[in-house]
């Protein structure tokens, strides 16, 4: 098996994503990835020391992709903070729901990582809370929101919408009324953030 | 085996609770219950047509017991609606956490029933939302809260605190800061409910 200079980490991650899509997180092996690339499994291990490390790196890459549109919403100062907060929360829900329905095996991988408290999942959550902090801090600056500690408030908002982003609640995401229910939470939280 | 007139449904439910505590929801059988009572399994089936029906009846009984202190909080008009709402939500969390640590096998049974969308679990949630509705409606009457639809608002409040009552989040309940995090959600929701 040739393992020429073409085999870089990105190539391996793309192949792993395909293998995870086909076999799911429980059955996919490093050998499957090596076979898909036509290389020895030693060539894969040279880049990623274990199956866990490889799965973590794949998750880190596609969680990053999933965050891009959310980062764009968080920094879009053309939208007033209250509406930006609502847009961000509904965009996150739409993205999670789309991943679940369009890419169920990758969603299952994400679910495993969440349950295992992986650093990829923890870093992802930290990045999402930072988005919320930016929106809330902008609202405090503009006088739209009151918050003594935007980071703490960001955590509280994330926590209060857990039913719409935590994978444990995925079975409820396709029920009629899920979007309306999230909108109602957004309205109550935004009201709660307004200064008096 | 004698199956005298002493064998009533309550006696069977108490024995089933003990069997569930000892064996857990996966391993407990109707035969275990019959053995514990010294009766034939036919005697048990005379009251409960299946293992599922028996498990459901047990859950219904202890969910009812768990609701009693919450019903007392919901109707305690000596507490102003805002503080009553906070007390109710923190009492629910304390009760769930106590069940998890003191009665893990019964908690596991509850978890199974929730995942199976049993009518006992659904009725329990409906009763809890009715408690919240009473508190919110009292707040609207007293001018402490604004809500065009107290039942819908009750659902939203229940939904926004799901991390502190849904069994899927049980692994996070013993983490330091869980109580403080729930208090922060309560504060934000109560602020959101105040009229302007």
Interface residues (C-beta under 8 A of the other chain):
Chain A: X152 X153 X155 X156 X157 X159 X160 X161 X162 X163 X166 X168 X169 X181 X184 X185 X187 X188 X189 X190 X191 X192 X193 X194 X196
Chain B: X152 X153 X155 X156 X157 X159 X160 X161 X162 X163 X166 X168 X169 X181 X184 X185 X187 X188 X189 X190 X191 X192 X193 X194 X196
